[in-house]
Amino acid sequence: MEKLPSIEQLIESFASLPGVGHKSAEKMAYSVLNMDEELIEQFADSLINVKKSVHKCPRCGSLTENDLCEICLDESRDKTSLIVVSEPKDVMSFEKIGSFKGQYHVLGGVLSALKGIGVEDLEIESLIRRIEQDNVKEVILATNPTTEGETTALYIAKILEGKDVNVSRLAFGLPVGGHLEYADSLTLQRALEGRKKI
């Protein structure tokens, strides 16, 4: 059977999404052929609309459709407590919990020599400005527990050493419902180091 250019292009488009392999992209592309034209138009409009409407909040770096995000606009939130995350989607993870009433700062990535991401590529200078301007008293570093995330957290902790601010790192360890036999040595080490008195 001959390859149809329009289907091949659609497969390539789906495959360009993170976590989507060629087989999944192919399956999605052929599913589109079975969709109603109206539904396809809504899908296409949604893609265009999200790209046009959603942008980074100029204050914290989270995503918004307004001038500032709703968290930055919320006067009831504690401006003296700040969680620092790598990406805007990390903010949503904390917001789903519903227990943190402070604010956020999105770095826009993590330090990575392999990917060529340096200090100047991240929102670190704006973080320091916010800490000084908003009189922030607590900074919680919530980058992922990867080599790059750890490097980024250590770098930020180092530059904040001279500031009048408490800096902490999220605790890492065993997940609830997990089994010791399946935990890797680094996870067990972190769990042991982060133990609490009960």
C-alpha atoms as a printed R data frame, in Angstrom:
    type eleno elety resid chain resno       x      y      z
1   ATOM     1    CA   MET     A     1   0.000  0.000  0.000
2   ATOM     2    CA   GLU     A     2   1.340  3.423 -0.920
3   ATOM     3    CA   LYS     A     3   2.124  5.914  1.819
4   ATOM     4    CA   LEU     A     4  -0.216  8.870  1.806
5   ATOM     5    CA   PRO     A     5   1.698 12.129  2.435
6   ATOM     6    CA   SER     A     6  -1.071 13.764  4.482
7   ATOM     7    CA   ILE     A     7  -1.324 10.776  6.851
8   ATOM     8    CA   GLU     A     8   2.474 10.513  7.115
9   ATOM     9    CA   GLN     A     9   2.655 14.208  7.995
10  ATOM    10    CA   LEU     A    10  -0.014 13.768 10.682
11  ATOM    11    CA   ILE     A    11   1.840 10.752 12.113
12  ATOM    12    CA   GLU     A    12   5.043 12.810 12.265
13  ATOM    13    CA   SER     A    13   3.159 15.629 14.011
14  ATOM    14    CA   PHE     A    14   1.771 13.304 16.687
15  ATOM    15    CA   ALA     A    15   5.160 11.582 17.071
16  ATOM    16    CA   SER     A    16   6.783 14.944 17.813
17  ATOM    17    CA   LEU     A    17   4.869 15.071 21.118
18  ATOM    18    CA   PRO     A    18   6.836 13.879 24.175
19  ATOM    19    CA   GLY     A    19   6.154 10.250 25.123
20  ATOM    20    CA   VAL     A    20   4.415  9.412 21.843
21  ATOM    21    CA   GLY     A    21   6.122  6.696 19.838
22  ATOM    22    CA   HIS     A    22   5.636  5.954 16.148
23  ATOM    23    CA   LYS     A    23   3.027  3.207 16.735
24  ATOM    24    CA   SER     A    24   0.927  5.426 19.028
25  ATOM    25    CA   ALA     A    25   1.221  8.341 16.587
26  ATOM    26    CA   GLU     A    26   0.104  6.091 13.747
27  ATOM    27    CA   LYS     A    27  -2.883  4.892 15.792
28  ATOM    28    CA   MET     A    28  -3.896  8.488 16.590
29  ATOM    29    CA   ALA     A    29  -3.538  9.587 12.961
30  ATOM    30    CA   TYR     A    30  -5.808  6.812 11.701
31  ATOM    31    CA   SER     A    31  -8.296  7.581 14.505
32  ATOM    32    CA   VAL     A    32  -8.562 11.123 13.168
33  ATOM    33    CA   LEU     A    33  -9.857  9.700  9.867
34  ATOM    34    CA   ASN     A    34 -12.843  8.232 11.734
35  ATOM    35    CA   MET     A    35 -13.707 11.468 13.547
36  ATOM    36    CA   ASP     A    36 -16.516 13.810 12.486
37  ATOM    37    CA   GLU     A    37 -15.280 16.863 10.617
38  ATOM    38    CA   GLU     A    38 -16.809 19.150 13.269
39  ATOM    39    CA   LEU     A    39 -14.850 17.380 16.022
40  ATOM    40    CA   ILE     A    40 -11.627 17.652 14.004
41  ATOM    41    CA   GLU     A    41 -12.217 21.392 13.552
42  ATOM    42    CA   GLN     A    42 -12.772 21.798 17.320
43  ATOM    43    CA   PHE     A    43  -9.557 19.855 17.953
44  ATOM    44    CA   ALA     A    44  -7.586 22.037 15.520
45  ATOM    45    CA   ASP     A    45  -9.120 25.222 16.977
46  ATOM    46    CA   SER     A    46  -8.158 24.085 20.493
47  ATOM    47    CA   LEU     A    47  -4.533 23.631 19.409
48  ATOM    48    CA   ILE     A    48  -4.394 27.075 17.810
49  ATOM    49    CA   ASN     A    49  -6.261 28.726 20.710
50  ATOM    50    CA   VAL     A    50  -3.992 27.312 23.417
51  ATOM    51    CA   LYS     A    51  -0.924 28.554 21.569
52  ATOM    52    CA   LYS     A    52  -2.422 32.050 21.110
53  ATOM    53    CA   SER     A    53  -4.025 32.449 24.561
54  ATOM    54    CA   VAL     A    54  -1.701 30.817 27.081
55  ATOM    55    CA   HIS     A    55   1.525 32.539 28.089
56  ATOM    56    CA   LYS     A    56   3.887 32.700 31.054
57  ATOM    57    CA   CYS     A    57   2.975 34.938 33.960
58  ATOM    58    CA   PRO     A    58   5.539 37.781 33.876
59  ATOM    59    CA   ARG     A    59   5.842 37.659 37.674
60  ATOM    60    CA   CYS     A    60   6.186 33.971 38.567
61  ATOM    61    CA   GLY     A    61   6.545 32.133 35.242
62  ATOM    62    CA   SER     A    62   3.433 29.967 35.691
63  ATOM    63    CA   LEU     A    63   0.891 29.691 32.871
64  ATOM    64    CA   THR     A    64  -2.011 32.092 32.466
65  ATOM    65    CA   GLU     A    65  -4.395 33.601 29.941
66  ATOM    66    CA   ASN     A    66  -4.472 36.927 31.822
67  ATOM    67    CA   ASP     A    67  -1.891 39.644 32.535
68  ATOM    68    CA   LEU     A    68  -0.916 37.833 35.770
69  ATOM    69    CA   CYS     A    69  -1.805 34.311 36.913
70  ATOM    70    CA   GLU     A    70  -4.552 33.810 39.487
71  ATOM    71    CA   ILE     A    71  -2.018 32.830 42.176
72  ATOM    72    CA   CYS     A    72  -0.080 36.096 41.796
73  ATOM    73    CA   LEU     A    73  -3.371 38.041 41.808
74  ATOM    74    CA   ASP     A    74  -4.636 36.317 44.969
75  ATOM    75    CA   GLU     A    75  -3.989 38.792 47.809
76  ATOM    76    CA   SER     A    76  -4.755 36.142 50.450
77  ATOM    77    CA   ARG     A    77  -1.672 34.090 49.518
78  ATOM    78    CA   ASP     A    78   1.461 34.369 51.637
79  ATOM    79    CA   LYS     A    79   4.039 36.362 49.658
80  ATOM    80    CA   THR     A    80   6.789 35.514 52.158
81  ATOM    81    CA   SER     A    81   6.757 31.792 51.292
82  ATOM    82    CA   LEU     A    82   7.898 30.657 47.850
83  ATOM    83    CA   ILE     A    83   8.135 27.231 46.208
84  ATOM    84    CA   VAL     A    84  10.699 27.170 43.388
85  ATOM    85    CA   VAL     A    85   9.883 24.684 40.597
86  ATOM    86    CA   SER     A    86  11.391 23.833 37.221
87  ATOM    87    CA   GLU     A    87   8.327 23.952 34.952
88  ATOM    88    CA   PRO     A    88   4.833 25.520 35.001
89  ATOM    89    CA   LYS     A    89   3.186 22.071 35.187
90  ATOM    90    CA   ASP     A    90   4.926 21.543 38.560
91  ATOM    91    CA   VAL     A    91   2.842 24.394 40.005
92  ATOM    92    CA   MET     A    92  -0.324 22.445 39.179
93  ATOM    93    CA   SER     A    93   0.989 19.399 41.052
94  ATOM    94    CA   PHE     A    94   1.259 21.446 44.253
95  ATOM    95    CA   GLU     A    95  -2.022 23.242 43.673
96  ATOM    96    CA   LYS     A    96  -3.844 19.898 43.421
97  ATOM    97    CA   ILE     A    97  -2.763 19.159 47.008
98  ATOM    98    CA   GLY     A    98  -4.431 22.391 48.131
99  ATOM    99    CA   SER     A    99  -2.394 22.830 51.324
100 ATOM   100    CA   PHE     A   100   0.284 25.307 50.214
101 ATOM   101    CA   LYS     A   101  -0.908 28.914 50.546
102 ATOM   102    CA   GLY     A   102   2.252 30.694 49.454
103 ATOM   103    CA   GLN     A   103   3.447 31.606 45.977
104 ATOM   104    CA   TYR     A   104   5.601 30.005 43.279
105 ATOM   105    CA   HIS     A   105   8.552 30.815 41.084
106 ATOM   106    CA   VAL     A   106   9.107 28.853 37.860
107 ATOM   107    CA   LEU     A   107  12.720 28.591 36.702
108 ATOM   108    CA   GLY     A   108  11.874 27.501 33.163
109 ATOM   109    CA   GLY     A   109  14.087 24.407 33.296
110 ATOM   110    CA   VAL     A   110  17.137 23.127 35.155
111 ATOM   111    CA   LEU     A   111  20.867 23.541 34.743
112 ATOM   112    CA   SER     A   112  22.171 21.031 32.201
113 ATOM   113    CA   ALA     A   113  25.626 21.040 30.637
114 ATOM   114    CA   LEU     A   114  24.516 18.341 28.164
115 ATOM   115    CA   LYS     A   115  21.619 20.444 26.879
116 ATOM   116    CA   GLY     A   116  23.565 23.701 27.063
117 ATOM   117    CA   ILE     A   117  21.288 25.220 29.716
118 ATOM   118    CA   GLY     A   118  23.180 27.621 31.948
119 ATOM   119    CA   VAL     A   119  22.329 30.035 34.746
120 ATOM   120    CA   GLU     A   120  21.511 32.800 32.251
121 ATOM   121    CA   ASP     A   121  18.849 30.572 30.640
122 ATOM   122    CA   LEU     A   122  16.868 30.191 33.873
123 ATOM   123    CA   GLU     A   123  14.765 32.675 35.862
124 ATOM   124    CA   ILE     A   124  17.260 32.871 38.726
125 ATOM   125    CA   GLU     A   125  17.904 36.630 38.638
126 ATOM   126    CA   SER     A   126  14.163 37.301 38.758
127 ATOM   127    CA   LEU     A   127  13.939 34.881 41.719
128 ATOM   128    CA   ILE     A   128  16.529 36.900 43.648
129 ATOM   129    CA   ARG     A   129  14.685 40.144 42.805
130 ATOM   130    CA   ARG     A   130  11.393 38.669 44.061
131 ATOM   131    CA   ILE     A   131  12.997 37.492 47.294
132 ATOM   132    CA   GLU     A   132  14.325 40.995 47.946
133 ATOM   133    CA   GLN     A   133  11.253 42.963 46.770
134 ATOM   134    CA   ASP     A   134   8.604 40.773 48.437
135 ATOM   135    CA   ASN     A   135  10.618 40.251 51.637
136 ATOM   136    CA   VAL     A   136  10.442 36.466 51.167
137 ATOM   137    CA   LYS     A   137  11.322 34.558 54.350
138 ATOM   138    CA   GLU     A   138  11.095 30.946 53.113
139 ATOM   139    CA   VAL     A   139  12.226 29.383 49.843
140 ATOM   140    CA   ILE     A   140  11.353 25.730 49.216
141 ATOM   141    CA   LEU     A   141  13.405 24.215 46.404
142 ATOM   142    CA   ALA     A   142  11.198 21.726 44.556
143 ATOM   143    CA   THR     A   143  13.218 20.711 41.497
144 ATOM   144    CA   ASN     A   144  13.131 17.034 40.483
145 ATOM   145    CA   PRO     A   145  15.504 14.636 42.265
146 ATOM   146    CA   THR     A   146  17.617 14.173 39.131
147 ATOM   147    CA   THR     A   147  21.268 15.127 38.682
148 ATOM   148    CA   GLU     A   148  20.220 18.337 36.914
149 ATOM   149    CA   GLY     A   149  17.510 19.113 39.478
150 ATOM   150    CA   GLU     A   150  19.929 18.564 42.363
151 ATOM   151    CA   THR     A   151  22.594 20.723 40.700
152 ATOM   152    CA   THR     A   152  20.060 23.517 40.188
153 ATOM   153    CA   ALA     A   153  18.804 23.320 43.791
154 ATOM   154    CA   LEU     A   154  22.368 23.353 45.173
155 ATOM   155    CA   TYR     A   155  23.284 26.340 42.986
156 ATOM   156    CA   ILE     A   156  20.257 28.334 44.162
157 ATOM   157    CA   ALA     A   157  20.859 27.372 47.798
158 ATOM   158    CA   LYS     A   158  24.472 28.569 47.466
159 ATOM   159    CA   ILE     A   159  23.568 31.989 46.032
160 ATOM   160    CA   LEU     A   160  20.897 32.468 48.722
161 ATOM   161    CA   GLU     A   161  23.332 31.733 51.584
162 ATOM   162    CA   GLY     A   162  23.976 35.415 52.276
163 ATOM   163    CA   LYS     A   163  20.300 36.394 52.155
164 ATOM   164    CA   ASP     A   164  17.949 36.610 55.145
165 ATOM   165    CA   VAL     A   165  15.817 33.669 53.969
166 ATOM   166    CA   ASN     A   166  15.265 30.085 55.113
167 ATOM   167    CA   VAL     A   167  16.046 27.682 52.268
168 ATOM   168    CA   SER     A   168  14.811 24.092 52.325
169 ATOM   169    CA   ARG     A   169  14.586 21.192 49.889
170 ATOM   170    CA   LEU     A   170  11.634 18.849 49.435
171 ATOM   171    CA   ALA     A   171  12.042 15.557 51.268
172 ATOM   172    CA   PHE     A   172  12.546 12.502 49.078
173 ATOM   173    CA   GLY     A   173  12.195  8.855 49.918
174 ATOM   174    CA   LEU     A   174   9.844  5.920 49.781
175 ATOM   175    CA   PRO     A   175   6.426  6.419 48.188
176 ATOM   176    CA   VAL     A   176   3.322  5.608 50.209
177 ATOM   177    CA   GLY     A   177   2.297  2.031 49.416
178 ATOM   178    CA   GLY     A   178   5.776  1.174 48.123
179 ATOM   179    CA   HIS     A   179   7.869 -1.845 49.117
180 ATOM   180    CA   LEU     A   180  11.448 -1.712 50.340
181 ATOM   181    CA   GLU     A   181  12.504 -4.575 48.074
182 ATOM   182    CA   TYR     A   182  11.694 -2.502 44.963
183 ATOM   183    CA   ALA     A   183  13.394  0.724 46.098
184 ATOM   184    CA   ASP     A   184  16.741  1.638 44.582
185 ATOM   185    CA   SER     A   185  19.702  2.448 46.841
186 ATOM   186    CA   LEU     A   186  19.503  6.234 46.306
187 ATOM   187    CA   THR     A   187  15.807  6.281 47.273
188 ATOM   188    CA   LEU     A   188  16.548  4.239 50.403
189 ATOM   189    CA   GLN     A   189  19.445  6.540 51.282
190 ATOM   190    CA   ARG     A   190  17.223  9.618 50.899
191 ATOM   191    CA   ALA     A   191  14.482  8.001 52.959
192 ATOM   192    CA   LEU     A   192  16.977  7.231 55.718
193 ATOM   193    CA   GLU     A   193  18.440 10.761 55.677
194 ATOM   194    CA   GLY     A   194  14.963 12.336 55.712
195 ATOM   195    CA   ARG     A   195  13.593 10.229 58.562
196 ATOM   196    CA   LYS     A   196  11.401 11.929 61.182
197 ATOM   197    CA   LYS     A   197  10.776 11.247 64.834
198 ATOM   198    CA   ILE     A   198   7.318  9.800 65.541
